[in-house]
Amino acid sequence: MALDSLSALRIKYKEKKDILLEENINVKEPITLFKEWMELALKTEEILEPNAACLATVNSKGCPSNRFVLLKDVSSDGFTFFTNYGSRKANDMATNPNVAMTLYWCPLRRSIRIEGKAEKISKADSMQYFHQRPRASQIGALASEQSTRIPSRHHLDVVEQKLKDDLGDDKEVPMPNWGGYLIRPQLIEFWQGQVDRLHDRIVFRRGSDVDKEIDGTLVHKGENGWIYERLAP
């Protein structure tokens, strides 16, 4: 396929029989639905990294940036990922904790978009996860001061090798300036592509005074403090 054919590029989405209907959402709150969709993504062989998520942050000057991270936990509290605490995204979140995260599963024609505030998890929980990682990954995290300038790829290899020599095969790898963040969601949108481009968008929201918006027609009462609504595609 040539680059000049991008404007004509189309894939087939879901048929009318596969419409995402509110009445088919058994539990009217987004964490349960997220887990159901994730379970299906995990079972879909064509999806190699179902937990790959695009994280968007905004710095102190109001400039956005995004990058992919790996989602590592989902709970009633929210969504957890890990990174270097000296990275660009960490610096962004230190000044502006408002973030957005998106997962897209092309084989399922589904996407989930999350908005919320990010906060650091406990050092103990970060430490526990850090030492569950493969040893090579632990050393790699220690070798790389993420987002800082380096002179060459060779520089990284030298630092990594020195750490391997110093630590040997048995010494515990010390956790660097690194750890987890929990995104506490305020909005979660479930998107499903339809063949006629009338895509499904079901949005769950929570926050102060959201219940005042409930009218039973456009905005509906969900469970566990959530409300939900359908948006035009």
N, C-alpha and C positions, 0 to 999 in steps of 0.2 A: 504494500500500500504506500503510495507516494504522499509526501508532506502536503502537497496542494489539494489532497482529497479530504483534509480534515473537516471542511465545512459540510461534506456529504456523509460523514461517518455516523452511522446509527447502529445500535444493537437492539435486539428484540427484548422488550420488557414483559411483564406479566399480563396474562389475559384477564378479561372481565371476571371470570370465575374465581380469580385469585385476589379480588379486591380486599383490602384491609378494612374491615368493618368494626365499629366500636363494640357492637354486640358480641363479636367473637373474641374480644379481649376479656379473658375470664376474671382477672384481678385488675381492677381499675387503678393501678399505680405503676409507675414506670420501671422500678427496679426488678420486679417480678417479670415484666415483659422483656426487659433487657436480657435477663438471664435466659429466658426462653429463646430469644433470637440468637444469643451467643452460643447456646447449646447446639442449635442447628448449624451455626457457622463452624463450630468445632468438629461437627460430623461431616462437613462438606469437604471432600478431598481436594477440590480445586482451590480452596482457600488455604494458602500455605501459612499465613500468619494472621489468624482471625482476631488477635488482640492488638494488631498494629493500629495505632490511632494518631491522627494529626492533632497536635496541640497548638493552639493559638494563644499568644500572650501579647501584652501591650506594655511598652516601656514608659518611663516617666515623662517622655515628650509626646506621648500619645501615638507613637509609631508601632504598628503591629508587626508581628513575625510569627511564622509557624514552622513546625518540624514534626517528624514522626517519632513517637515514643511507643513503648510496649505497655499496655494495660496489664497490671499484675494482680489486681484484686477488685472484686465488686462486692459491696455489702450494703446494708440499709443506710449506712452513713454516706456512701458515695463510691468514688472510683480512685484507685491508687496506682501511681506509677513512680519510677525511681530515676534519679538523675544526679549529676554533680551539682553541689550547692554553690559552686562558683561559676556555673555556666550562664550563658546569656538569658536563657529562659528563667533560671533561678533568680537572677538579678531583676528581671522584669517582674516576677511574682512578688519579690520583696517590696517593690514600690507600688505595684498594682496587682492585687490577688485575683482580680476578675479574669477568668480564662474561658476558653471554649475548646471542646474536644469533639472530633468527628471520626467515626468508624464507617468504612464503606466496604461492603461485600458484594462485588460485582456478580459472581455466579448466582447469588440469591436476589439480585436486584433490590438490595436493601441498604439503608444507611441509618445511622443513629447520630444525632447531634446533641451535645451536652453543653450547657452553660452553667457556671457556678463560680465559687470562690475556692482557691487553692490554699491549703495550709500544710505545714510540715507535720509528718507523723512523728511518733516518739523515736528517740535515738535507739532505744532497745528494739523496737520493731524493725527499724532500718538495719540494725546490726544483725538481727536474726535472718533477715532476707539476704543480706550481703554475703553471709557465710554459707548460705544454701546455694549460691551461684557456683558454676564451675570455677576451679582455681585459676584457670587462665583468664577468665573474665574478671575475677577479683584483682589480679595483678594488672590487667589492662586498665581497670578503673583507677588504680593507684598510680599507674605510670602517666596517665593523661590528665593534665589540668585543663579540663574541657573549656573550649572557646578562647583559650589564650593563644597568642602567636608562637609558632615554633619554626626553626630554621629549615627543617626538612623532615621527610619520612624517616630517614636514617636516625635522626635524633630520638624519635619515639622508640625505635628498635634498640638503641643503645640503653635508654632508660629502662626499658622492659627487661633487657638481659641482665642489667645490674641488679634489679630487684629479684629476678629469679636466682641469681648467684647468691645474693645476700640471704634470701629466705630459704633457699634449698627446697627440699621436698616436704618438710615437716613443720616449719614455723608457720604460725597463723599469720595470714595476710592482714595487716592493719587496715581498718576501713578509712578511706580518705575523707575529704570534705564532701560527703555524698550521702544521699538518703532518699526517703520517700515523701511524696506529696499526696494528700487526699483532696480530691475535688468534691466539695459538698454541692450537689446540683440544686439549682433553682428552676431550671428548664431542661426538659429532655424531649426531643422530637424524633419520632419514628417515621421514616420515609420509605415508601415502597413504589418502585417504578411500574407504571402501567403502559401498555402498548400504544394507547391513544394519547399518551403524554398527559393525561389527567391523573397525575401521580397522587398517591395517598400521603397525607401529612397529618399525623395525629400528635398533638403537642400536650405534654403534661407540664404544669407549672405549680409552684408553691411559693409562699411568702406572706408577708403581712397584708391583710385586707383582701387577699385574692378571693376569699369566699363571697365578698360583696359583688363579684362579677357573675356569680352563678345565676343563670336565668332558665336553665333547663332546655334551652333551644340552641344557643350558640356556645355557651359555657356550662359544663356539667361538673357535678360534685364527684370526685374520685375518692380513693381511700388513703388513709395515713396522711391527711393534710394536703393532698394533691387535688388540683382541678384539671380538667382536660377539655380540649377543643379540637376541631378539624379546621385546617387552613387550606385555602385554595392553592394549587400548585403554581 
